[in-house]
Amino acid sequence: MRASCPRAIVAQSALPAARSRLSPSRPRALANRVVRADAVTSPPANASASDRTAAEASSSSASDAIVAPPGCVIYFAYGSNVNTKTMNGVRGISPSASYPAVLRGYELVFNVPGLPYVEPGFASVRRIGTTTATSDDAVADDGDADIINDDGSDSSLSKYSREVHGVAYVVTDEEWRYILRTETSYETEVVTLAGYPDAGGTSITAITLTYPDVDVGTKLWPSKRYLGLLREGAEEWNLDEGWRRYLNEVVKPFEPATNPAAPLVAAVSVPTLALVTAPIGIAVAARNAGAKLAKSRQNPGGAEIDLADAATAAVVDGFNVLTGVTWGLHNALWAPLFGSGANNESDGDGGARG
């Protein structure tokens, strides 16, 4: 029998609009409350007055912060997992409860390297004010308000470059481990969310996934297909109207406007690259996996866990090697021949950048 999280997450009066595991439009009321008093993140030093006001309001209700019950995790999704086609359909995960929420003090970025010309970049979130590997791979920030205006979009949407809207899913520990196995290159971070006003505005302590900045030598934009999943998910969950406009008007997808053979060349070349880089990737993975296994011998009780970690690390290390070589080849050879497979910047700035 499939394990499930208990429904005793929050008071019905606190989050009356918990969403169904099957349909975002169907409400689910839960009972009981879990309190944590230290679950508020301070705003960054360069936060705007409005952001600080919101943070102070959140701080005042810290004692009402919602946390996951034992055996469960509250996972904040902001990318394709917001879309139930991905979360329920592709991943086969049916959260016991789902809450639209906002993560303030972070920005949506597309710094996860994918495949040139096909899926250039995938989503992540980054705390405002952190150092980045490439200065322009983030979605528009405060200083880009003029760019937003030049693109024809409302300058009021610039506030959404300082917050990320998504869905807080309540999943079992087993489901969470599965999510981590399918998102192997990401790191985890504990964050404090603000529930939507129609759900009581209660703060929620959750875990989200972040990707460390890696300089691949070019800006990465999301594909039209991938960005479409984010836009569709935002509509599906009826996320903040301004956020939906932001995704539609400010965040731009990569659309190949060059030689139509470029995607085919990239798709054919990657398997070859995988074979060429395999020895390097295996060597790196073996070294790191060996270090983890050596540690497990010193702690026999944790050997099984460490072995699983070592296997995951091996996959990540091999992927990182292949990614580096792929984008290196793109920058040196494919881009000069076919045009960029990462962004459409040469066609104009295009507003927000991923």
C-alpha positions in Angstrom: 0.0 0.0 0.0 1.3 3.4 -0.9 2.3 5.5 2.1 0.7 8.9 2.5 1.2 11.9 4.7 -1.3 12.5 7.5 -3.8 15.3 6.9 -3.0 16.9 10.2 -0.9 19.7 8.8 -2.5 23.0 9.6 -5.6 24.5 11.1 -8.6 24.7 8.8 -8.8 28.4 9.6 -5.1 28.9 8.7 -5.1 27.4 5.3 -8.6 26.8 4.1 -7.7 26.5 0.5 -5.4 23.6 0.5 -5.6 22.1 -3.0 -6.6 18.6 -3.9 -3.9 16.1 -5.0 -5.9 15.5 -8.2 -7.1 18.9 -9.2 -5.8 22.4 -8.3 -9.3 23.8 -8.5 -10.7 21.5 -5.8 -10.3 22.7 -2.2 -9.1 20.4 0.6 -9.4 21.5 4.3 -6.9 20.0 6.8 -6.9 20.0 10.6 -4.4 20.7 13.4 -1.4 23.0 13.4 2.4 22.5 13.7 4.2 25.5 15.1 7.8 26.6 14.6 8.9 30.0 16.0 12.2 30.4 14.2 11.0 29.8 10.6 11.5 33.3 9.1 14.3 34.3 6.8 15.6 37.9 7.1 15.4 39.9 3.9 18.8 40.6 2.1 20.6 43.9 2.9 19.6 45.3 -0.5 15.9 44.5 -0.2 13.4 47.1 -1.1 11.2 48.8 1.5 8.2 46.7 0.3 10.2 43.5 0.7 11.2 44.5 4.2 7.7 45.3 5.2 6.5 41.9 3.9 9.4 40.2 5.8 8.4 42.0 9.0 4.8 41.0 8.6 6.0 37.4 8.1 8.1 37.6 11.2 5.2 38.7 13.3 3.4 35.5 12.4 6.5 33.2 12.8 4.8 31.3 15.6 2.2 30.2 13.0 4.7 28.8 10.6 3.6 25.5 9.1 6.1 22.7 9.0 5.9 19.1 7.7 4.7 16.4 10.1 6.9 13.4 10.8 7.5 11.2 7.8 6.7 14.0 5.3 8.3 16.9 3.5 6.9 20.2 2.3 8.5 20.7 -1.1 8.3 24.1 -2.8 8.1 23.6 -6.6 8.6 26.6 -9.0 9.5 25.0 -12.3 7.9 22.3 -14.4 6.8 20.5 -11.2 4.2 23.2 -10.7 2.5 21.7 -13.7 0.4 18.6 -12.7 1.3 17.0 -16.0 4.8 16.7 -14.7 4.2 16.2 -11.0 1.3 13.8 -11.2 1.7 12.5 -14.8 5.5 12.2 -15.4 6.6 11.7 -11.8 3.6 9.8 -10.6 3.5 11.7 -7.4 0.2 12.7 -5.8 0.8 15.1 -2.9 -1.5 14.8 0.1 -2.0 18.6 0.0 -0.8 21.5 -2.2 -0.6 25.2 -1.3 0.1 28.1 -3.7 2.8 30.2 -2.1 5.4 32.8 -2.7 9.2 32.8 -1.9 10.3 36.3 -1.3 13.9 37.5 -1.6 14.7 35.0 -4.4 14.7 35.3 -8.1 13.7 32.8 -10.8 16.7 31.9 -13.0 17.5 29.4 -15.7 21.0 28.5 -14.9 20.7 24.7 -15.1 22.6 23.7 -18.4 20.6 21.5 -20.7 21.1 20.6 -24.4 22.0 23.4 -26.8 19.3 24.3 -29.4 16.8 21.9 -27.8 16.6 22.6 -24.0 19.2 25.2 -23.2 18.3 26.0 -19.6 16.2 24.8 -16.8 14.8 26.6 -13.8 16.3 27.3 -10.4 16.0 29.9 -7.7 18.7 32.2 -6.3 18.7 34.3 -3.2 18.9 38.0 -4.1 22.3 39.4 -3.6 24.4 36.2 -4.0 27.4 36.2 -6.2 26.8 34.6 -9.6 29.0 32.8 -12.1 27.7 34.7 -15.0 26.3 38.2 -14.4 23.4 38.1 -16.9 21.9 34.6 -16.4 19.2 35.8 -14.0 15.7 37.0 -14.8 15.5 40.8 -14.8 16.4 42.5 -11.5 15.7 46.0 -10.2 18.2 47.6 -12.6 16.5 46.1 -15.6 13.2 48.0 -15.2 14.1 50.0 -18.3 14.6 46.8 -20.2 11.2 45.6 -19.2 9.7 48.9 -20.4 11.6 48.7 -23.7 10.1 45.2 -24.2 6.6 46.7 -23.9 5.8 45.1 -20.6 4.5 46.9 -17.4 7.3 48.2 -15.2 5.3 47.2 -12.2 6.2 43.6 -13.0 9.7 44.2 -11.9 8.7 43.2 -8.3 8.5 39.7 -9.6 12.2 39.6 -10.1 12.5 39.6 -6.3 10.1 36.8 -5.6 9.1 33.4 -6.9 5.6 32.0 -7.0 4.9 28.3 -7.0 3.3 25.4 -5.1 4.2 23.9 -1.7 3.5 20.2 -2.0 3.2 17.9 1.1 4.8 14.6 0.1 6.0 11.5 1.9 9.7 11.0 2.7 9.7 8.2 0.0 8.3 10.6 -2.6 10.8 13.2 -1.6 13.7 10.8 -2.1 12.3 9.9 -5.5 12.2 13.6 -6.4 15.8 14.0 -5.3 16.8 11.0 -7.5 15.2 12.6 -10.5 16.7 16.0 -9.8 20.2 14.8 -9.1 22.2 18.0 -9.9 20.2 20.2 -7.6 20.9 21.1 -4.0 18.4 21.4 -1.2 17.6 24.6 0.8 15.2 25.2 3.6 13.1 28.3 2.9 10.2 30.2 4.4 7.2 30.7 2.1 4.2 33.1 2.4 0.9 31.3 1.8 -1.5 33.1 -0.5 -4.0 35.5 1.1 -7.0 33.3 0.2 -5.2 30.5 2.2 -4.8 32.7 5.3 -1.3 34.0 4.4 0.3 31.6 6.8 4.1 31.2 6.5 5.2 27.7 5.5 8.6 26.1 6.2 9.6 24.1 3.1 12.5 22.6 1.2 13.2 23.8 -2.3 15.8 22.8 -4.9 18.6 25.2 -6.0 21.3 24.8 -8.6 24.8 26.2 -8.0 25.9 28.7 -10.6 28.1 27.2 -13.3 29.7 29.4 -15.9 29.1 27.7 -19.3 30.3 30.8 -21.2 26.9 32.0 -22.3 23.4 33.0 -21.0 20.9 30.2 -20.9 17.2 30.7 -21.8 14.4 28.2 -21.3 13.0 26.4 -24.3 9.5 27.3 -25.5 8.3 23.8 -24.4 9.8 24.1 -21.0 8.6 27.7 -20.3 5.2 26.6 -21.5 5.1 24.1 -18.7 5.7 26.9 -16.2 3.1 29.2 -17.7 0.5 26.4 -17.9 1.2 25.4 -14.3 0.8 28.9 -13.1 -2.6 29.1 -14.9 -3.6 25.7 -13.6 -3.0 26.7 -10.0 -4.3 30.3 -10.5 -1.1 31.7 -9.2 -0.7 35.5 -8.7 -1.9 37.3 -11.8 1.2 39.5 -11.9 3.4 36.4 -11.7 1.5 34.9 -14.6 2.0 38.1 -16.6 5.6 38.1 -15.7 6.1 34.6 -17.1 4.3 35.5 -20.2 5.6 39.1 -20.9 9.0 39.3 -19.3 10.5 35.8 -19.3 11.3 34.9 -22.9 11.9 31.4 -24.4 14.7 30.4 -26.7 13.5 30.0 -30.2 16.0 28.8 -32.8 16.0 31.3 -35.6 19.1 30.1 -37.3 20.1 27.0 -39.4 17.4 24.4 -38.8 20.1 21.7 -38.9 21.6 23.0 -35.6 19.3 21.0 -33.3 20.0 17.9 -35.3 23.7 18.4 -35.2 23.6 18.9 -31.4 21.4 15.8 -30.9 23.7 13.7 -32.9 26.9 15.1 -31.4 25.9 14.6 -27.7 25.9 10.8 -27.8 29.4 11.0 -29.4 30.5 13.4 -26.8 29.1 11.0 -24.1 31.4 8.3 -25.4 34.4 10.6 -25.7 34.0 12.1 -22.2 32.9 8.8 -20.6 36.5 7.9 -19.4 36.9 11.3 -17.8 33.5 11.2 -16.2 34.0 7.7 -14.9 37.4 8.6 -13.4 35.9 11.7 -11.6 32.9 9.7 -10.5 35.0 6.8 -9.2 37.3 9.1 -7.3 34.4 10.8 -5.5 32.4 7.6 -5.0 35.5 6.0 -3.6 35.9 8.8 -1.0 32.3 8.3 0.0 32.7 4.5 0.3 35.9 4.9 2.4 33.9 7.1 4.8 31.2 4.4 4.9 33.7 1.8 6.1 34.4 4.0 9.1 30.7 4.1 9.8 29.3 0.6 9.0 25.9 1.5 10.2 25.6 4.1 7.4 27.2 2.0 4.7 23.9 1.5 2.8 23.1 5.2 2.8 26.6 6.1 1.8 26.5 3.6 -1.1 23.4 5.2 -2.4 24.9 8.6 -2.1 28.0 7.4 -3.9 25.9 6.1 -6.8 24.1 9.4 -7.0 27.3 11.4 -6.9 28.7 9.3 -9.7 25.8 10.2 -11.9 26.0 13.8 -11.1 29.8 13.9 -11.7 29.5 12.2 -15.0 26.7 14.6 -16.1 28.7 17.6 -15.1 31.7 16.5 -17.2 29.4 15.9 -20.2 27.7 19.3 -19.7 31.0 21.1 -19.6 32.3 19.5 -22.8 28.9 20.0 -24.6 28.7 23.7 -23.9 32.4 24.2 -24.6 31.9 22.6 -28.0 28.8 24.8 -28.5 30.6 28.0 -27.8 33.7 27.1 -29.9 32.1 25.4 -32.9 28.3 25.3 -33.1 27.5 28.9 -32.2 29.8 30.4 -34.8 28.4 28.1 -37.5 24.7 27.9 -36.6 24.1 30.8 -34.2 23.5 30.6 -30.5 21.8 27.5 -29.1 21.5 29.1 -25.7 19.6 32.4 -26.2 18.2 34.9 -28.7 20.2 37.8 -27.4 21.6 38.6 -30.9 18.0 39.2 -32.0 17.6 41.9 -29.4 17.8 42.0 -25.6 14.4 40.4 -25.2 13.7 41.6 -21.7 14.2 39.2 -18.9 17.0 36.7 -19.3 17.4 33.2 -17.9 
